[in-house]
Every structure is written in C-alpha cells, then in structure tokens.
Amino acid sequence: MTAMRSLIIAGILAAAAIIAAIIYITTRTGGDDAAVDPASTAQNAPGPLIDDAVTTTAPPSFDIVRVDPRGTAVIAGRGAPGAVVAVLGDNEEIARADVDDRGEWVIILDEPLPAGSLELGLLMTMPDGREVRSEQVVIVSIPESRDETPLVVLGRPGEASRVLQGPVDGIEMGPLALETVDYDEAGGVIFSGRADPDMRVRVIANGSTIGETTVGSDGRWTVRAGDTLAPGLYDLQIDMLGPDGRVLAVIALPFERAAPGAVNLGPDSVVVQPGNSLWRIARRLYGSGVQYTVIYQANRDQIRDPDMIYPGQVFTTPSQGDDYPAEDLTDDG
C-alpha cells in the first residue's frame, strides 16, 4: 500500500510539473492566455520605421564616367529607387535622371563638357523632398586641344583616388602599377594602384616596410602609410609578392612626403602623381605645356630642379591669368 501511495503521489507531482511547464511556455511565447502589461509593451516597442529609413539612406554614387575628347559624356550610378539624381558640375546642375526600381540611373550629356578641369558631384532628391549629397567626387580634365583622352578620377574624402579613364601617368612594371598618391584629411599618405588579384603588395620607404595589403579580386590595391612617414624625401619601393612570399614585380621611384601643414588640397592645388612632370601638369591644367613656368614660379620653395619633381609633393596651381616671368627651364615632360 505504501508503495502504491508513493507511486500515486509521484504521478500527481509529475502531472503538476507538466502543467506548470505548459503554463510557463504559453506565457513566454505570448499565447492567448498570457498576461500583457500595456505600459511595458509600449516602452519596449521599436520606434517608427520611417526614422530608420531617414538615417540609413545611402548617398548616390558613381559607377561609370566615360568622357571622349569632345567632352561628350556617359555617366551612370546608383541611388534610392524612386529618387531623382542631379549631376553637378562645380556645384551647378548640368543634368538629372530618375532612379529606376533597381536603384540605377544613366545620363548621356546633351551638352559637351568644357575644356579644363571640372568637379562632378551628385545630389539626390528623395520622393519625400529630402536631399542627399554624394560622398564621391569625380574630377574630369579635358585638354584644351581636345586631342587626347580626358583624365577622369574618382575620389572620396579620406580614401585613395581611382583613375577611371586615362591617359594614366602612373608607373607600371609588368602587372604591378602605382597609379595615385593621395593624402587623407589628417594628412596621412595613401598609395594605390593595380596588381594581379589575390597577390600581396608591400610598400617600402628607405628600406622600411610602411604597409602591406592583399590585392582585391578587381585587381586594385591600397596602402595607407598613416603617421609612419615623417615629412621628407624617400626612396620608395613597391613589391608584388606571390603566395610563397617571392617578389614577382618591383617598382622603385623617389617620393616626397609633404608636411601635414602643407597638405591644403583645395581647388588651386595638385598632388604630384607618379610619372608627372611640370609640363604634363601644365598641359592638363592650362591646355599648354609651356605654362609650366607658372607652376614652377608659384612653388619655387619646394622645387629644387624643374626636371626633378616627386610624387607626393603638393603644388599651388595659380589661375592661368597669373603671369610669371618665363625662365630658361628645361622640362620637356
């Protein structure tokens, strides 16, 4: 009898435990019988979704910019579906297009772009009237003579510039190329270029490694030197390394790291790029290589020899009307 009573009591306790578990699970999962505190629900409910949409709207961006020597251009990019994207030339609207359901837009400019340098930006107007500016800018440089392919460079503050269209002044050695030298907003140096995908690229200055990275699947690489380089002149070496660490390609060139206080990258300045000469810079900015004396005279404090300028130097570029006396300088670029 005692054993039977114990068995009955154990069965009752087990049944009670099961019932309690069912009640607990039902209340935890919000069943019909669960008690809900309205005040608690209101306190923990997420905010309106429209606020999240406002704060997470991605800025418009460029995908393609193609410019022929006449200035005719095809520009395409991305934006928010249903929005309108305006292309700005030196902050003035020059064309606009609707963004389709896939978030894409394309513009073919009816009016050719003018000769000289022009900064392109984007301004996107959302269906609710909000305006969102692009973080990217595109610099287009069309020679006055219109006899060669315009230079098109894509950039974003604090990031390496990317040459979208030549002529490219960069230095190449087989599959390895150093295309641009830039400075970020803090004055840190950014090197970028091309190499075989998935290889390693190492940047060395005066024998010391200042950065290393893996080449992306698109064949692009970027190395930031940060604060590791003091202002001064360096022997720069760029290595492309294979999977086993062997050096497969090397580029060597002089490089001058500008002082952070001298890095004033405004509209009247230029960073010397690999392969540049005063002649080429003047031809691009003023339409004539013989105008290189204007740049030389404005930057005599840092140009020791007009035939020897270095990637990384930052030059003031006066307007073409600022005349300086010509000198017997030999820089035939």
N, C-alpha and C positions, 0 to 999 in steps of 0.2 A: 504493500500500500504506500509506504514511504517513497519507494522508487517511482511508483505511478504518479504520486503527487508532485514529485520533483520534475518529472517529465512534463506534466501539465503546466507547471509554473514556468519552466524553461520555454515551452511553446508560446505561452502568453507574452513573456518578455520579448521573444523574437518577433512576434507579430507587432508588438508595440514599437519596436525598433524600426521595423519596415515602414509602419505608418508614419512615424516621425521623419524618416528619411524622405518619404514621398512628399510630405508637407514642406520640408526644407527645400527640396529641389524645385517644387512648384513655386514657392515664394521667391527663390533666387532667379528663376528664369522668367518671372513676370507673368505667371499664369493668371486665369480669370479670377481666382480667389485671393491673389496676392494683395496685400495692403500697400498702397502707394501714397507717399507723402507729397501732395502737390507742390508745397514750398520747396522740398528737396529736388523734385523733378525740374522745376523752373530754374533752380540755382545751377544744376549740372547740365542743363540743355545747352548744346552748341549754339554759337552766335549765328546770325543770318549769313547765308551762303554768299550773298552779294558782297559782303565786306571782304571775304576771302578772294573773290574774283577781282575786286579792285586792287588788292595788294599783290596779286600774283600775275597780273597781265604782263606777258613778256614783251619787251620792246621790239619794234620792227627791225629786220636785219637784211643785209645784202647777201645774195648768193652768187649772182653773176653781174659783172660790169664789163661790157665789151665796147670799146671805142675805136673807130677807124680814124685814119689821119685827117679826114674831112671834118671830124667832130660828131658824126652820126653815132648814136649810142643805143645799145640794148641793155636794159637794167632789169634785173629780176631779184626777188627775195621772198621773205616770209613775213607774216603778220597775223593778227587775230581775224578769223573768219567774220565777214560782215563789216569789217572796218574799211576805212579809206586811207591809203598811204600816199603822202606827197613827197616827192623828191625835191630836196632843197639844194640850190647851188649858191654857196656863200650866204646861207640863211635866207635866200629868196626862192619861193616856189617856182619850179620850172616845169613840173608835170605831176599828175596824180593818177592813181588807179585804184579800183576796188579789189579787196582781198577776197578770193573765192572760198568755197566751202572747205577746201583742202588747206587753207592758210597760205596760199601762194598768190603772187601778183607779178605782172610783167608790164614794162613800159618801153615803148620804142619812141625815142625823142623825135618830134617833128622838126624842131629847130636844132641845127648842129651846135655843139658846144663851142665856145670861143677859144681861140688860141691862148696859151698861157696856162697858169695853174688855177684849178678850181677845186674847192672842197665840197663834196656831196654829203648830205645827211638825209635823214628820214624823219617825217612827222606823221604819226598815225592818229587818226581821229576815230574813236570808238562810236558805236551806234548810240550810246547814251551821252555823247558830246565830249567825253574825256579825251585829252590829248596825251600821247606818249611819244617821246623822242627816242631816236635810236642812240645806242651807246657807240656804235661803229661810225666811222667816217671813211670816206673814200677820196683820196687825192688823185685828181686827173691832171696830167701835164701834157699839153698838146703843143708841139713845136710850131713857131710862127710860120715856118716854111711849109708845114704840113707835108713833109716828105718822108716821115718815118713813123713807125708805130708809136702811138702815145703811151706814156707810162701811167699805169693805174695801180695804186697801192691801197690796200685795205688795212685799216688800223682801228684800235680801240685803246683808250687811255690805260696805261699801265701794262700793255701787252705788246708782243712783238708785231711789227708790221708784216704784211704779206703781199708780195708782188703778184698781182693778178694778171698783169699784161706787161710785156716788155716795150722798149729794149731794156734788158736787165744788165745792170752794171756789176752784178755780183761776180765773185771769183769761183771758178769750178776746177775740180781736179777729179776726172772720171765721174763717178756717181755722186761725189760729195760736192756740195755747194754752200758757200756762205753768201747769203743774199742781202740781209739787212743787219744794221747795228742801230739799236734804239736805246732810249733812256726812259725809265718809268717815271711816275710822278714824284717819287722820292729821290730820283737821280741815279737809281741803280741801272746797270748796263744789261741789255737784252740782246743776245746773238740769236739769229735764226737762219734757217736755210733748208736744203734738201739733201736726202741721202737714201740709200736702199732701205725699204721698210724693215722694221724689227732689228736693225743693226743698232749699235751703241755709238753715240757721238760724244767726244771728250774735247773740252776747251782748255787750253794750257796757255798761261801768260808767264813769260820769263822762267819757264821750266816748272812752274807750279800749277797743278790742276785747279781750276776755279769752278768747274761744273761738268756734269756728265748726265746724259739722258738717253732714253730709248727712242728711236725714230718711230713715228706713228705709221699706221697702215696706209696713210695717204702720202707717205714719203716726206713728211715735214718734221722738223725738229726745232726746239727752242731751249736755250740755256740762259738762265739768269745769273749774273755774277754777283748781284746784291752789293754788299759792303766789302766784299773780299778784294776789290781792286782800289787802291789809292790812286788819286789823280797822277798822271804821268804817261810816259811813252813806254810801250811794251813790245816785245817780240811775241806775236800771237800765233798759236798753232792749233789747228782743228784736225782731230783724228776721227776716222770712221773705223770702228772695231767690229770684227767678226764675232760669231758665237763663242769661239775659243779664245777671244781676247787679242787675236793678232790684229795689227794695224793694216787695214786694207787700202786706205787712201789718206793723204795728208795735204792740208793747205797751210802755208806759212805766209805771214804778212805782218807789217808793222801796224800798231794800233795805239791810239792816244785816248786815254780815259779823261774826259773833261771833268773839271771840278764841279761838284754838285751845285754850287752857287752860280756857275756859268751856264747851266743847262736851262736856258729860257726858250722853250720850244714854242714860240709864238708864230704868227703868220709871216714875220720877217726874219726867220732863221731857218737853217737847214743843218741836218746832221750828215756829215760826210760818210758816204757809203763805200763798201768795197768796190774798187775799180773806178771810183770817181776821180776826176781832175777838175781844176778850176774851169777849164774850157768847157767840159761837159756840163758842169753845174750852170754856168752862164748860158750855155746854149739852151738848156732846159728852162731856165727861169726867164731869160730875156730874149730868147729866139736867135741869139747870135753869140758864138763862142768868143768873139773879140771883146765882149763886155766883161770878160773875166777880171779885168783890172778893177772894176767896180767892187767886186767881192774881195779882191786882194787888198785894196786900199782900206776897206772897212774892217779888215781883220789882220792888219799887219802885226799886231802884237802877238799873234799866235801862229802866223805863217812864216816860218824861218826861210823857206825856199818855195817859190810858187810851183816848182816842179815836184815838191815833196809835201803833199798833204796826206793826212792819215785818217782812216776810218775811225769814227768816234768823235772827231773834232766837231764843234758846233760853231757855225759861222753866221754872222749877221748878213742878211741879204737886202741891201737897200733897194728902194724902188728904182726903176730904170732911169728916172729923171734926175737922180742924184749923181751928178757927174764928178768923176775924179780924174786927175791928170793921168794920161797913159804913160807907162814906163817901158823901158826895153826889157820886157819879161818874156821868157821863153817857156810857154806852156801850151804845147800843141795838142794835148789830150789824146 
